[in-house]
Amino acid sequence: MLAEIITIGDEILIGQIVDTNSAFLCKVLNEAGIEVYQITSVHDERNHILKALEDASQRVSLVLITGGLGPTKDDITKSCFVEFFEDQLVVHEPTKKHVQHLFETYIQKAPLDQNLNQALIPSRAQVLHNAHGTAPGLWMQKEQTVFVAMPGVPFEMKYLMNEEVLPRLIAHFDRPFIYHKTLMTYGMGESSIADRIDSWADQLPSWIKLAYLPSYGKVRIRLSAAHKDEQILHQTIDALMEQLSTMLSDIAVGFEGQTSMVAQIASLLTQKGLSLGTVESCTGGNIAQQITELAGASAYFKGSIIPYDTSLKSSLLEVDPKEIERHSTVSLEIAEALATGGRKKLGADYVVATTGIAGPTKGDGVGQVGRVCIAIASPHGVLKEEFIFGKARERIIQKAVDKALELLLKEISKN
């Protein structure tokens, strides 16, 4: 079964907002056994919307529309529905009472006429109650295609999708089971991984899809399939993923949605009763941000020092200025000094330190843009390595963060 998502709004097409709604809908639909065939974004313009609805009806069994249900003149999804379905608008009294309640309770004033117009709906539509806003969702059908319109406000759309739309979709459509499982790897490129598992990939069943998803020093490897028998589907994919995980055991760090590299670091530190800190010159606190995004990080994470200015490397972390002059700020020697100084200052068992040239200029570093030195100080000594991460600043920083976490996980795992 195929679905299409249509997002309505100039704000998406001019880059004013990022379309996070479609990502959410794709995930939810796949979990429900519905494959998304296409995502279409259209302007707040009648002909564009009507053509998108007509085109989608020729391709798929389900069309989900977000946006254009607000109270202002640029919100024309309902009027387009009326034209497309050859219907007319009528007052939906429960929605009118809901809008009045929201205004009187939370805004403490009577709604304007344009707010009450939210209660005007196509006469043949099923109304999907929006408890978190004034615009209800709409469910309509034309021949064999179901059309569902929802507000573009993300938290309203998510509520409607979870509480109103999904139960109806599950009851209405006969769907196969869809299953995705993704192995996360770090430290090896996509082509090298593909070369290692080439013979294994050639033997995959024809109904199972293999995909590589590379980004900044890590590659996610996904197996996807649809099947009428959920047990066969899960058993087959799980068994194949166990084979793959064993084949790539030196670079595999777990399955997406089940664990992450940061979660594994946290688990090891907690099990061993150890603590962690970071000293981040070129990564500017990004490693610490990833660590502290995980709930419970205060149990093992001491803190972070960001000695971006060269003078702070000496005043905060007691790095000898003569050593900086001799080796430059971007060197294995200074990375080691930052890690050991950070371990002393923060009182942490493990400290990971970064120093590098993220660009576009070299600053006071020596070497090419993209040069990064990473050191990890621990009770067992210091690991230090040097890398070249290209020329794009954002890419350099993200690669440095990923590599630092990868090295840290390996170091904690060894001891």
Buried (B, 14 or more C-beta within 10 A) or exposed (E): BBBBBBBBBBBBBEEEEEBEBBEBBBEBBBEBBBBBBBBBBBBBBEEBBBEBBEBBBEEBBBBBBBBBBBBEEEBBBBBBBBBBBEBEBEEBEEBBEBBBEBBEEEEEEEBEEEBBBBBBBBEBBBBBBBEBBBBBBBBBBBEEBBBBBBBBBBEBBBBBBEBBBBEBBEEEBEBBBBBBBBBBBBBBBBEEBBEBBEEEBEEBEEEBEBEBEBEBBBBBBBBBBBBEEEEEBBEBBBEBBEEBBEBBEEBBBBBBEEBBBBEBBBEBBEEEEBBBBBBBBBBBBBBBBBBBEEEEBEEBBBBBBBBEEBEBBBEBBEBEEEBBEEBBBBBBBBBBBBBBBBBEBBEBBBBBBBBBBBBEEBBEBEBEBBBBBBBBBBEEEBBBBBBBBBEBBEBBBBBBBBBBBBBBBBBBEEE
